[in-house]
């Protein structure tokens, strides 16, 4: 009976550790989603045209057939 108790206690310890890892990961995701990305200073010289924005969108968000 004592061996089974040790196994249960070990399993509980493993689960506690796993829950802490999940909590940490969730907090990290929440912190990242709160910060806004600034594009200030990313483009040198000139203005960003609507055409350039559309071209960048096409490059970033390809159609599923390309994958």
Backbone bond lengths (Angstrom), bond angles and torsions (degrees), N, CA, C in turn:
res aa  C-N    CA-C-N  psi(-1)  N-CA   C-N-CA  omega(-1)  CA-C   N-CA-C  phi
1 X - - - 1.449 - - 1.533 110.75 -
2 X 1.316 118.15 -35.64 1.450 122.15 -178.48 1.527 111.63 -64.63
3 X 1.324 117.29 -36.37 1.465 121.61 179.41 1.528 110.80 -63.40
4 X 1.310 116.56 -40.99 1.458 120.45 179.49 1.530 110.52 -64.84
5 X 1.316 117.23 -38.63 1.459 121.78 178.74 1.528 110.13 -62.46
6 X 1.337 116.16 -42.48 1.466 120.18 178.81 1.529 110.79 -63.22
7 X 1.325 116.32 -40.36 1.466 120.05 178.66 1.521 111.24 -63.46
8 X 1.329 116.35 -41.96 1.465 121.18 179.58 1.524 109.83 -64.89
9 X 1.328 117.22 -43.59 1.460 120.57 179.82 1.527 111.34 -64.50
10 X 1.322 117.09 -38.60 1.463 120.64 177.19 1.526 110.30 -64.23
11 X 1.305 115.98 -43.82 1.471 120.88 179.59 1.533 110.66 -62.83
12 X 1.346 116.65 -41.07 1.462 120.72 177.44 1.525 111.04 -61.73
13 X 1.313 116.71 -41.42 1.462 121.07 177.26 1.522 111.33 -61.82
14 X 1.330 115.75 -42.68 1.467 120.29 177.94 1.527 111.04 -62.08
15 X 1.322 116.38 -42.73 1.466 120.55 -179.83 1.533 111.36 -66.53
16 X 1.335 117.15 -40.06 1.464 120.65 177.05 1.528 110.78 -59.84
17 X 1.318 116.20 -44.47 1.462 121.87 179.77 1.528 110.30 -63.27
18 X 1.311 116.44 -43.52 1.463 120.53 179.62 1.529 111.45 -63.73
19 X 1.330 116.96 -39.68 1.470 121.11 177.90 1.529 109.83 -63.25
20 X 1.323 117.49 -41.19 1.470 120.40 178.04 1.524 111.09 -62.62
21 X 1.330 117.58 -40.60 1.464 120.74 177.46 1.531 110.84 -62.65
22 X 1.314 116.53 -42.22 1.469 120.80 179.76 1.522 110.33 -64.51
23 X 1.340 117.07 -43.05 1.470 120.97 177.51 1.523 110.53 -58.56
24 X 1.324 116.24 -46.41 1.467 120.79 -179.32 1.526 110.92 -61.70
25 X 1.320 116.75 -43.34 1.465 120.58 179.37 1.517 111.42 -63.97
26 X 1.324 117.43 -41.29 1.466 121.31 179.23 1.521 111.07 -65.27
27 X 1.322 117.64 -42.39 1.462 120.51 177.78 1.525 110.79 -62.55
28 X 1.311 117.03 -38.24 1.465 121.46 178.74 1.528 110.50 -64.19
29 X 1.319 117.66 -42.09 1.464 122.03 179.29 1.525 110.42 -64.92
30 X 1.333 117.25 -42.84 1.461 121.41 -179.74 1.520 110.07 -63.67
31 X 1.330 117.78 -41.52 1.461 121.07 179.21 1.518 111.11 -64.15
32 X 1.315 117.69 -39.72 1.464 120.87 179.63 1.519 111.26 -66.63
33 X 1.329 117.73 -38.07 1.455 120.55 -176.39 1.524 111.41 -71.87
34 X 1.322 118.60 -22.02 1.457 121.97 -179.91 1.518 112.32 -76.86
35 X 1.313 117.85 -29.88 1.459 119.80 -177.18 1.525 110.39 -81.72
36 X 1.327 114.91 138.44 1.454 120.54 178.86 1.520 109.21 -98.44
37 X 1.299 115.52 140.89 1.448 120.78 179.14 1.519 109.39 -85.45
38 X 1.298 115.50 133.27 1.460 120.41 177.94 1.518 108.94 -105.10
39 X 1.300 116.07 133.00 1.458 120.93 177.03 1.520 111.23 -98.60
40 X 1.321 117.66 7.52 1.454 122.27 -179.07 1.519 109.85 -59.68
41 X 1.313 115.82 125.05 1.458 121.20 178.19 1.514 114.33 84.29
42 X 1.317 119.17 3.37 1.465 121.47 -178.82 1.524 112.48 -79.01
43 X 1.321 116.83 -26.28 1.457 120.74 -178.49 1.521 107.60 -111.11
44 X 1.321 115.83 123.37 1.463 119.97 -179.73 1.514 110.39 -87.89
45 X 1.301 115.38 133.01 1.462 121.97 173.07 1.516 113.77 61.80
46 X 1.289 115.79 142.54 1.458 121.19 174.75 1.513 113.22 73.54
47 X 1.301 113.99 176.42 1.452 120.67 -179.64 1.527 109.88 -102.28
48 X 1.294 115.34 156.24 1.458 121.27 176.91 1.524 106.79 -88.62
49 X 1.318 115.94 118.19 1.463 120.43 -178.12 1.523 110.07 -88.46
50 X 1.311 114.64 162.75 1.469 120.28 177.25 1.527 110.11 -61.83
51 X 1.316 115.98 -35.76 1.477 121.40 178.87 1.530 110.47 -62.52
52 X 1.326 117.13 -42.16 1.462 121.18 179.61 1.536 110.53 -65.74
53 X 1.320 115.98 -37.56 1.467 120.08 178.44 1.526 110.26 -65.09
54 X 1.315 117.20 -45.46 1.464 120.85 -179.96 1.526 111.07 -63.35
55 X 1.334 116.91 -40.39 1.463 120.83 178.71 1.533 110.51 -63.89
56 X 1.320 116.74 -40.80 1.464 120.66 178.71 1.524 110.64 -65.50
57 X 1.332 116.79 -39.32 1.467 119.95 178.04 1.520 110.84 -61.43
58 X 1.336 116.51 -42.72 1.463 120.24 179.93 1.525 111.03 -62.25
59 X 1.334 116.49 -38.37 1.464 119.87 -179.78 1.533 111.31 -71.08
60 X 1.327 116.21 -38.20 1.462 120.07 -178.22 1.521 112.84 -76.00
61 X 1.323 116.28 -42.40 1.462 121.71 -174.27 1.524 109.74 -111.16
62 X 1.327 114.78 72.20 1.457 119.74 -179.74 1.512 110.98 -67.15
63 X 1.307 114.64 160.91 1.465 120.78 174.91 1.520 109.36 -68.04
64 X 1.314 117.26 155.52 1.463 121.57 -178.56 1.522 111.97 -66.04
65 X 1.321 117.65 -24.49 1.465 119.14 179.25 1.520 112.28 -64.48
66 X 1.346 117.52 -25.35 1.452 121.20 -179.75 1.521 112.96 -72.92
67 X 1.307 116.78 -17.02 1.468 119.84 -175.15 1.482 112.44 -86.36
